[in-house]
């Protein structure tokens, strides 16, 4: 990002927090890459943070999202993994062809 930066963090694996430290407003798109939960678009003003909740119920806690910023064609971040909660869970449904 020209003139600034964007900070990403996973919030307990259930939300993606995006902070805009640039001087310009940015529009980010967070797209589910594997589990068919859709795309969320957020407009983030300079110096503010947006939190995007990830729906993980149907994927048994697994996530795979791609973040892009409108107007920055070379910008792309991908986050993938699984939320662990100490309980017995299921294998990644993408591996088993369930999704």
Phi and psi restraints in degrees (value plus and minus 20) as a CYANA .aco file:
   2 UNK   PHI     -92.4   -52.4
   2 UNK   PSI     109.2   149.2
   3 UNK   PHI      57.8    97.8
   3 UNK   PSI     -20.8    19.2
   4 UNK   PHI    -186.6  -146.6
   4 UNK   PSI    -183.2  -143.2
   5 UNK   PHI    -171.3  -131.3
   5 UNK   PSI     144.8   184.8
   6 UNK   PHI    -139.5   -99.5
   6 UNK   PSI     114.3   154.3
   7 UNK   PHI    -130.7   -90.7
   7 UNK   PSI     110.9   150.9
   8 UNK   PHI    -132.5   -92.5
   8 UNK   PSI     123.8   163.8
   9 UNK   PHI    -172.6  -132.6
   9 UNK   PSI     123.9   163.9
  10 UNK   PHI    -107.9   -67.9
  10 UNK   PSI     113.0   153.0
  11 UNK   PHI    -121.3   -81.3
  11 UNK   PSI      78.9   118.9
  12 UNK   PHI      31.0    71.0
  12 UNK   PSI       7.8    47.8
  13 UNK   PHI      49.2    89.2
  13 UNK   PSI     -13.8    26.2
  14 UNK   PHI    -134.6   -94.6
  14 UNK   PSI     -25.0    15.0
  15 UNK   PHI    -171.5  -131.5
  15 UNK   PSI     135.8   175.8
  16 UNK   PHI    -132.9   -92.9
  16 UNK   PSI     102.3   142.3
  17 UNK   PHI    -121.6   -81.6
  17 UNK   PSI     108.3   148.3
  18 UNK   PHI    -145.8  -105.8
  18 UNK   PSI      99.4   139.4
  19 UNK   PHI    -127.0   -87.0
  19 UNK   PSI     109.2   149.2
  20 UNK   PHI    -116.8   -76.8
  20 UNK   PSI      85.4   125.4
  21 UNK   PHI    -119.3   -79.3
  21 UNK   PSI      -7.5    32.5
  22 UNK   PHI    -101.4   -61.4
  22 UNK   PSI     151.9   191.9
  23 UNK   PHI    -112.5   -72.5
  23 UNK   PSI     -24.7    15.3
  24 UNK   PHI    -135.4   -95.4
  24 UNK   PSI     131.8   171.8
  25 UNK   PHI     -87.3   -47.3
  25 UNK   PSI     120.1   160.1
  26 UNK   PHI    -143.8  -103.8
  26 UNK   PSI     132.3   172.3
  27 UNK   PHI    -134.2   -94.2
  27 UNK   PSI     101.3   141.3
  28 UNK   PHI    -132.6   -92.6
  28 UNK   PSI     125.5   165.5
  29 UNK   PHI    -137.3   -97.3
  29 UNK   PSI     106.3   146.3
  30 UNK   PHI    -132.4   -92.4
  30 UNK   PSI      90.9   130.9
  31 UNK   PHI    -131.4   -91.4
  31 UNK   PSI     113.3   153.3
  32 UNK   PHI     -89.9   -49.9
  32 UNK   PSI     103.8   143.8
  33 UNK   PHI    -111.2   -71.2
  33 UNK   PSI     -33.8     6.2
  34 UNK   PHI    -158.7  -118.7
  34 UNK   PSI     -51.7   -11.7
  35 UNK   PHI    -127.9   -87.9
  35 UNK   PSI      -9.0    31.0
  36 UNK   PHI      39.8    79.8
  36 UNK   PSI      22.3    62.3
  37 UNK   PHI    -120.1   -80.1
  37 UNK   PSI     -17.7    22.3
  38 UNK   PHI      74.7   114.7
  38 UNK   PSI    -187.1  -147.1
  39 UNK   PHI    -143.8  -103.8
  39 UNK   PSI     118.8   158.8
  40 UNK   PHI    -135.1   -95.1
  40 UNK   PSI     114.1   154.1
  41 UNK   PHI    -134.4   -94.4
  41 UNK   PSI     113.6   153.6
  42 UNK   PHI    -152.2  -112.2
  42 UNK   PSI     118.0   158.0
  43 UNK   PHI    -117.7   -77.7
  43 UNK   PSI     105.3   145.3
  44 UNK   PHI    -139.7   -99.7
  44 UNK   PSI      96.7   136.7
  45 UNK   PHI     -91.9   -51.9
  45 UNK   PSI     137.5   177.5
  46 UNK   PHI     -76.8   -36.8
  46 UNK   PSI     116.6   156.6
  47 UNK   PHI      55.1    95.1
  47 UNK   PSI      -8.6    31.4
  48 UNK   PHI    -138.4   -98.4
  48 UNK   PSI     148.7   188.7
  49 UNK   PHI    -144.5  -104.5
  49 UNK   PSI     117.1   157.1
  50 UNK   PHI    -134.8   -94.8
  50 UNK   PSI     122.4   162.4
  51 UNK   PHI    -136.6   -96.6
  51 UNK   PSI     106.7   146.7
  52 UNK   PHI    -133.7   -93.7
  52 UNK   PSI      96.0   136.0
  53 UNK   PHI     -93.8   -53.8
  53 UNK   PSI     117.7   157.7
  54 UNK   PHI    -123.5   -83.5
  54 UNK   PSI     106.9   146.9
  55 UNK   PHI    -108.1   -68.1
  55 UNK   PSI      92.8   132.8
  56 UNK   PHI    -135.8   -95.8
  56 UNK   PSI     -13.5    26.5
  57 UNK   PHI     -81.0   -41.0
  57 UNK   PSI     -71.7   -31.7
  58 UNK   PHI     -92.1   -52.1
  58 UNK   PSI     -39.9     0.1
  59 UNK   PHI    -120.3   -80.3
  59 UNK   PSI      -9.6    30.4
  60 UNK   PHI      37.8    77.8
  60 UNK   PSI      14.9    54.9
  61 UNK   PHI      73.3   113.3
  61 UNK   PSI     -22.3    17.7
  62 UNK   PHI    -106.4   -66.4
  62 UNK   PSI     126.1   166.1
  63 UNK   PHI    -162.3  -122.3
  63 UNK   PSI     132.8   172.8
  64 UNK   PHI    -176.8  -136.8
  64 UNK   PSI      78.9   118.9
  65 UNK   PHI    -143.0  -103.0
  65 UNK   PSI     130.1   170.1
  66 UNK   PHI    -138.6   -98.6
  66 UNK   PSI     111.5   151.5
  67 UNK   PHI    -130.0   -90.0
  67 UNK   PSI     109.3   149.3
  68 UNK   PHI    -148.5  -108.5
  68 UNK   PSI     135.9   175.9
  69 UNK   PHI    -138.5   -98.5
  69 UNK   PSI     107.4   147.4
  70 UNK   PHI     -80.8   -40.8
  70 UNK   PSI     111.7   151.7
  71 UNK   PHI      68.6   108.6
  71 UNK   PSI     -25.3    14.7
  72 UNK   PHI    -142.4  -102.4
  72 UNK   PSI      60.7   100.7
  73 UNK   PHI     -82.4   -42.4
  73 UNK   PSI     -45.0    -5.0
  74 UNK   PHI    -111.3   -71.3
  74 UNK   PSI     -17.9    22.1
  75 UNK   PHI    -115.5   -75.5
  75 UNK   PSI     104.1   144.1
  76 UNK   PHI    -179.3  -139.3
  76 UNK   PSI     109.0   149.0
  77 UNK   PHI    -146.6  -106.6
  77 UNK   PSI     122.8   162.8
  78 UNK   PHI    -145.8  -105.8
  78 UNK   PSI     115.7   155.7
  79 UNK   PHI    -145.8  -105.8
  79 UNK   PSI     110.1   150.1
  80 UNK   PHI    -163.9  -123.9
  80 UNK   PSI     126.9   166.9
  81 UNK   PHI     145.5   185.5
  81 UNK   PSI    -178.8  -138.8
  82 UNK   PHI    -162.2  -122.2
  82 UNK   PSI     119.3   159.3
  83 UNK   PHI    -104.3   -64.3
  83 UNK   PSI     101.2   141.2
  84 UNK   PHI    -116.6   -76.6
  84 UNK   PSI     115.2   155.2
  85 UNK   PHI    -148.9  -108.9
  85 UNK   PSI     -10.4    29.6
  86 UNK   PHI      66.7   106.7
  86 UNK   PSI     -27.4    12.6
  87 UNK   PHI    -117.0   -77.0
  87 UNK   PSI     141.1   181.1
  88 UNK   PHI     -87.1   -47.1
  88 UNK   PSI     111.2   151.2
  89 UNK   PHI    -148.5  -108.5
  89 UNK   PSI    -188.6  -148.6
  90 UNK   PHI    -131.1   -91.1
  90 UNK   PSI     136.8   176.8
  91 UNK   PHI     -85.2   -45.2
  91 UNK   PSI     136.6   176.6
  92 UNK   PHI     -71.0   -31.0
  92 UNK   PSI      97.4   137.4
  93 UNK   PHI     -84.1   -44.1
  93 UNK   PSI     -41.2    -1.2
  94 UNK   PHI     -87.3   -47.3
  94 UNK   PSI     -59.0   -19.0
  95 UNK   PHI     -83.7   -43.7
  95 UNK   PSI     -56.2   -16.2
  96 UNK   PHI    -106.4   -66.4
  96 UNK   PSI     -18.3    21.7
  97 UNK   PHI      53.1    93.1
  97 UNK   PSI      -1.2    38.8
  98 UNK   PHI     -96.7   -56.7
  98 UNK   PSI     -50.3   -10.3
